[in-house]
Structure formats: structure tokens, C-alpha cells
Amino acid sequence: MDRKEILKVENVSLAFGGVMALTDVSFEVYEREIFSIIGPNGAGKSSMFNVISGFYKPTKGRVIFKGVDITKFPPHRIAKMGIARTFQNIELFKGMTVLENLLLGRHIHIKNNLFSDILWFGKGRKTEVEHRKIVEDIIDFLEIEQYRKKQVGMLPYGIQKRVELGRALATEGDLILLDEPMAGMNLEETEDLARFIIDINHVWKKTIILIEHDMGVVMDLSDRVIALNFGEKIAEGKPEEVQRNPEVVNAYLGGEEGVFMGR
């Protein structure tokens, strides 16, 4: 069966002054796959996410989403087109509740006028009920019902990670960028989040691009993997192919292949 391409990165380079963060990187992502980007710290992984989501504009190259060149689009327009993301460092509104943070993910779908929203009648009332229903379904899915009215800043780290994932889901994007979602988690929290990612991919039918340092997670979850080093792509393929690539082993772990392969 032919796979349908959802994202294409063409020869993307990104420079900050004289420093190259990305150099001539190309890859494709197909619908309903989990595609991972690996590499040591400073390899350019988060820079690539920032290019895809519109926070950075590449020095050269193109980003094409669903057949549309989005390279010069601002982040809010890219979000409306269907690309959502989480961040390496949690970017939630700590003084707001879980419910309120998730509702913020619905803002790109809100089209009411100010008058109907203030008086809460007619279309304004109907659409708010619809948005709340979507958010409540996400809360149930992520098993955070008991936290729904609690301030995010008071919650355990692992639960905050779930909330950030939920906010990305609330945008209803077709492509979700997850920037180190398991960072700082214990084994139980990591296993729980991995289960949610699999369900988002298989049940919710979302395409996922994952940046993650936990190689066990990457190898277990990914359909395909690319490896970056100093902003350049050094390998691409199935997880088992990439983990045995000598250039990846040397760049990522200084030749310690046994560690990379989980031994």
C-alpha cells in the first residue's frame, strides 16, 4: 500500500550568525507513522522542530505540509493548518487549571464575536459547550480527571507533561511534534506516556514526530528514525538499521554500541 506523505523537509539549512544549526537536511514523514529524530545534545533536533512549526525561518530550503509550502508562514497559521507541538521545557500557564490550559489549545478554532462570548448566548454558548466536550474527552483519555480543576503549577512533573500533551491534542492537529516528552520522568511515568503516544498514533490516527533521548523508547515506538549530528543528517531508516549504523554509534555514544543497543 502506498503511503501518503504529510510533511517534506527539503534541503533545510539554518544559521545563527556564523554558526550552522542545520545543514542541508532533508526527510519525509508519512501519514500515521511515528518518526523519530535522534542525536546528541546540540545536534539540531529542536532547531528542526522550530523550523517546522514556524518559530525559526530557515536560511535555505523548504518545509512542505500537505502539499503546501509553509516555510514562511507564521506559527499561528501553521498551527491552524494542523501542526501541534509540545516543548522540551514545559510551557504551561502554571497559575491556570488543567481544564483552562487545555481549553487554550482550542483557541485556533474559536470564531465567535466578542458580544456573543460576553453574554454567553446563541452560537457563543453552543461552541463553548462543544470545545469543553472535546477537552473533557482528552482529560478522560489521559487519565487526569482528578486534576482537571487543579492549578497546573501544583501538579507532579509527570502529570504536567500529560497536560502539555493534552493541549497539543486539543488543537486537533494531524501532525504532532513531541520534543523530549519523557525527559525527567521515572520508569512508570515513561511507560504511561509511551502508551498514550501509541494510542494517539493508532487510535486517534495522528502522525507523530518524536525527539527523545531514551533510546529504548525510540526503538520501541518508531516506524522510522533519522539521526543528526552537528546539524547534519548522518543516517535514516528503520530503528534497527539506524542503531547499528557505525556513524551514528560513533557520533551519538562515542563508539559505545552496546549502550546504544540497550545492553
Secondary structure as GFF3:
##gff-version 3
##sequence-region A 1 263
A	DSSP	beta_strand	5	16	.	.	.	ID=ss1
A	DSSP	beta_strand	19	30	.	.	.	ID=ss2
A	DSSP	beta_strand	34	38	.	.	.	ID=ss3
A	DSSP	alpha_helix	45	52	.	.	.	ID=ss4
A	DSSP	beta_strand	60	65	.	.	.	ID=ss5
A	DSSP	beta_strand	68	69	.	.	.	ID=ss6
A	DSSP	alpha_helix	75	81	.	.	.	ID=ss7
A	DSSP	beta_strand	83	85	.	.	.	ID=ss8
A	DSSP	alpha_helix	98	104	.	.	.	ID=ss9
A	DSSP	three_ten_helix	107	109	.	.	.	ID=ss10
A	DSSP	alpha_helix	114	119	.	.	.	ID=ss11
A	DSSP	alpha_helix	122	141	.	.	.	ID=ss12
A	DSSP	three_ten_helix	145	147	.	.	.	ID=ss13
A	DSSP	three_ten_helix	152	154	.	.	.	ID=ss14
A	DSSP	alpha_helix	157	170	.	.	.	ID=ss15
A	DSSP	beta_strand	175	179	.	.	.	ID=ss16
A	DSSP	alpha_helix	187	202	.	.	.	ID=ss17
A	DSSP	beta_strand	207	211	.	.	.	ID=ss18
A	DSSP	alpha_helix	215	221	.	.	.	ID=ss19
A	DSSP	beta_strand	224	229	.	.	.	ID=ss20
A	DSSP	beta_strand	232	237	.	.	.	ID=ss21
A	DSSP	alpha_helix	239	243	.	.	.	ID=ss22
A	DSSP	alpha_helix	246	253	.	.	.	ID=ss23
A	DSSP	alpha_helix	257	260	.	.	.	ID=ss24
###
